[in-house]
Amino acid sequence: MTDRQGKILVVDMGNTCMMFGLYDEESLVRHWRLASTRHTTGDELAMKLHGLFIQHDESPEALRGIMAASVIPHLDSALEEACRHVFAQSPAFVGSPEVRTGMAVDYKNPKEVGADRIANAVAARARFGSPAIVVDCGTATTFDIVSPEGHYAGGLILPGLEMALSALSERAAKLPEAPFARPDPLIGRDTVTSMQAGSYWSAVEGISGLIRRLRGLPGYEKAPIIMTGGVAARIIDDVPDISAYCPDLTLDGLRLLAERHFV
């Protein structure tokens, strides 16, 4: 397809941000974050990507391949158009028939599993073995479970840490907007700190409790707990039993899938 010595571009298209990672073999040499603006056009995205590559002295023509995971289908065509314009090639999308993950999926309908969640599981299995539990704190908080057999066993989905707090102010007329933050002390002394205390510690205790329940399942007693996602760093110090914090886990999983695909 392309030069095996070329770099690989991976794209994690999330609800809030699009993360771009440029890999030279196993090393993440560049990474960029762009807002997932609903009405972004292919021309706009192409201009931004071309500018980032030129600004950092990277050659758009030297890519070996592009692997993408998307949870926002309406932007897939914009990404594809931009990649054809800037890199003269189309991205491969996780979830498409031609991208083989090498991981069995135990979901009733495997097509329902988010591409980013598959990438998380692939990376966790490669780095930590099986079983493994990934906690991804982004727009939503997801748990992705790798079974003792190395399959994608399924998971859990719950409101994101910031989403729950935003919903509280939106649905209750007298409650103001408040940023998600760790409160001190535990008992709030005004409305904002009370909201922060409730949202922060309920998130910490909820995630900790789910980890405890998952590790209580047969075969998962010693499963490593890997935390990732843009909001994870805000709570990780208060969540016990975290084995590793891997902020680039999804990108690493996409890189592994690209290595399988672009041969």
C-alpha positions in Angstrom: 0.0 0.0 0.0 2.6 2.5 1.2 6.2 2.6 2.3 6.7 0.3 5.3 9.2 2.8 6.6 6.7 5.7 6.6 5.0 7.1 9.6 1.4 6.2 10.6 -1.3 8.7 11.4 -4.0 7.6 13.8 -7.2 9.5 14.5 -9.5 9.2 17.5 -12.7 11.1 16.6 -14.6 11.6 19.8 -17.6 13.6 20.7 -15.7 16.5 22.2 -12.3 16.4 20.4 -10.5 14.8 17.5 -7.1 13.4 18.6 -4.4 12.9 16.0 -1.3 10.9 16.7 1.7 10.5 14.4 3.8 7.4 15.1 7.3 6.5 13.9 7.2 2.8 14.5 6.1 2.5 18.2 7.0 6.0 19.2 4.3 8.7 19.3 6.3 11.7 17.8 3.4 14.2 17.4 -0.1 14.5 18.8 -2.7 17.2 18.2 -6.2 17.9 19.5 -8.9 19.6 17.4 -12.4 20.4 18.4 -15.1 18.0 17.0 -17.1 20.8 15.6 -20.4 19.4 14.1 -20.3 21.4 10.9 -16.5 21.0 10.1 -16.0 20.6 6.4 -13.4 18.5 4.6 -11.7 21.7 3.3 -11.5 23.2 6.9 -10.1 20.0 8.3 -7.6 19.7 5.4 -6.3 23.2 6.0 -5.8 22.5 9.7 -4.0 19.2 9.2 -1.8 20.5 6.4 -0.8 23.5 8.6 0.0 21.2 11.6 2.2 19.0 9.4 4.1 21.9 7.8 4.4 23.7 11.2 6.1 20.7 12.7 8.3 19.9 9.7 6.4 16.6 8.9 6.0 15.5 5.4 2.3 14.9 4.4 3.5 12.7 1.5 5.5 10.3 3.7 2.7 8.5 5.5 2.5 4.7 5.5 -1.2 4.7 6.4 -4.0 6.3 8.4 -6.2 4.5 10.9 -9.3 6.1 12.4 -11.8 5.3 15.1 -14.9 7.4 15.0 -18.0 7.8 17.2 -19.3 10.8 15.2 -20.4 9.4 11.8 -21.3 12.8 10.3 -17.7 13.8 10.4 -16.3 10.6 8.7 -16.7 12.0 5.2 -15.0 15.3 6.2 -12.0 13.3 7.6 -11.9 11.1 4.5 -12.0 14.2 2.2 -9.3 16.0 4.2 -7.0 12.9 4.2 -7.3 12.5 0.4 -6.5 16.1 -0.1 -3.6 16.4 2.3 -2.1 12.9 2.2 -3.4 11.5 -1.1 -4.9 8.5 0.7 -8.0 7.5 2.6 -8.2 6.5 6.2 -9.1 2.9 7.2 -11.9 3.0 9.8 -12.1 0.6 12.7 -15.3 -1.3 12.4 -15.2 -1.5 8.6 -15.0 -5.1 7.2 -11.4 -4.6 5.9 -9.9 -3.8 9.3 -9.3 -7.0 11.2 -8.8 -6.4 14.9 -7.5 -9.8 15.9 -9.9 -9.7 18.9 -13.1 -11.7 19.2 -16.0 -9.6 20.4 -18.5 -11.2 22.7 -21.2 -8.4 22.3 -24.6 -9.7 21.0 -24.1 -7.3 18.1 -20.4 -6.6 17.6 -21.2 -3.6 15.4 -22.6 -1.8 18.4 -19.2 -1.5 20.1 -17.6 1.9 19.7 -14.4 1.8 17.6 -12.5 3.6 20.3 -13.5 1.0 22.8 -12.1 -1.8 20.6 -8.9 0.2 20.3 -8.7 0.5 24.1 -9.1 -3.2 24.5 -6.5 -4.1 21.8 -4.0 -1.8 23.4 -4.7 -3.0 27.0 -4.3 -6.7 26.0 -1.1 -6.0 24.1 0.4 -4.1 27.0 -1.0 -5.8 30.1 -2.3 -9.2 28.9 -5.6 -10.8 29.7 -7.8 -10.2 31.6 -7.8 -6.4 31.8 -10.2 -3.6 32.7 -10.0 -0.2 31.0 -11.7 2.9 32.5 -12.0 5.6 29.9 -13.1 9.0 31.3 -14.2 11.2 28.4 -17.5 12.7 27.3 -19.0 9.4 28.7 -17.2 7.1 31.1 -16.8 3.6 29.7 -15.5 0.4 31.1 -14.0 -1.9 28.5 -13.3 -5.5 29.6 -10.8 -7.9 28.1 -11.8 -11.5 29.2 -9.3 -14.0 30.5 -9.5 -15.6 27.0 -8.4 -12.3 25.4 -11.9 -11.4 24.0 -13.7 -8.1 24.2 -16.1 -9.2 26.8 -18.3 -6.1 26.9 -18.4 -3.3 29.4 -20.3 -0.5 31.1 -21.3 3.0 29.9 -22.2 5.8 32.3 -22.5 9.6 32.2 -19.2 11.4 31.9 -17.8 13.2 34.9 -18.5 16.7 33.5 -21.8 15.6 31.8 -23.5 14.7 35.1 -22.7 18.0 36.6 -23.9 19.9 33.5 -27.1 18.0 33.5 -27.7 19.0 37.2 -27.6 22.7 36.4 -29.6 22.3 33.2 -32.4 20.4 34.8 -32.6 22.3 38.2 -33.6 25.9 37.6 -32.0 27.3 40.8 -28.7 25.5 40.5 -25.9 27.5 38.7 -23.3 26.1 36.3 -20.2 24.8 38.1 -16.9 23.4 36.9 -16.0 19.8 37.7 -13.4 20.0 40.4 -12.2 18.2 43.5 -13.7 20.1 46.5 -12.0 20.7 49.8 -13.5 20.1 52.3 -16.0 17.3 51.7 -19.0 19.3 53.0 -19.8 22.2 50.6 -20.4 25.5 52.2 -22.2 27.1 49.3 -24.2 25.8 46.3 -21.3 25.5 43.9 -19.0 23.6 46.3 -21.9 21.4 47.3 -22.5 20.5 43.7 -18.8 19.9 43.1 -18.6 17.7 46.2 -21.6 15.6 45.2 -20.5 15.2 41.6 -16.8 14.6 42.3 -17.1 12.1 45.1 -20.1 10.3 43.6 -17.9 9.8 40.5 -15.0 8.5 42.5 -17.1 6.2 44.6 -19.1 5.0 41.6 -16.0 4.1 39.6 -14.3 2.5 42.6 -17.4 0.5 43.4 -17.6 -0.8 39.8 -14.0 -1.8 39.8 -14.5 -3.7 43.1 -17.6 -5.5 41.6 -15.7 -6.4 38.4 -12.8 -7.7 40.3 -15.2 -9.9 42.3 -16.1 -11.8 39.1 -14.4 -15.2 38.6 -11.3 -14.8 36.6 -11.0 -11.0 37.1 -9.7 -11.0 40.7 -6.2 -9.8 39.6 -7.1 -8.0 36.4 -5.1 -4.8 36.0 -7.1 -1.5 36.0 -6.0 0.9 33.2 -7.3 4.4 33.3 -7.4 6.7 30.3 -9.4 9.6 28.8 -9.2 13.4 28.9 -10.8 13.7 32.4 -9.1 10.8 34.1 -6.2 12.8 35.5 -8.7 14.9 37.6 -9.8 11.9 39.7 -7.1 9.2 39.4 -5.4 10.1 42.7 -8.6 9.3 44.6 -9.5 6.0 42.8 -7.7 3.0 44.5 -6.3 0.0 42.7 -5.4 1.8 39.4 -2.6 -0.2 37.8 -1.6 2.3 35.2 -2.6 5.7 33.7 -2.2 5.6 29.9 -3.5 8.9 28.4 -2.6 7.7 24.9 -4.1 4.2 25.2 -6.7 4.7 22.4 -4.0 6.1 20.0 -1.7 3.1 20.9 -4.5 0.7 20.1 -5.1 2.4 16.7 -1.4 2.2 16.0 -1.4 -1.6 16.7 -4.4 -2.0 14.4 -2.6 0.0 11.7 0.4 -2.3 12.0 -1.8 -5.2 11.3 -3.6 -3.5 8.4 -0.8 -1.7 6.5 1.5 -4.6 5.7 
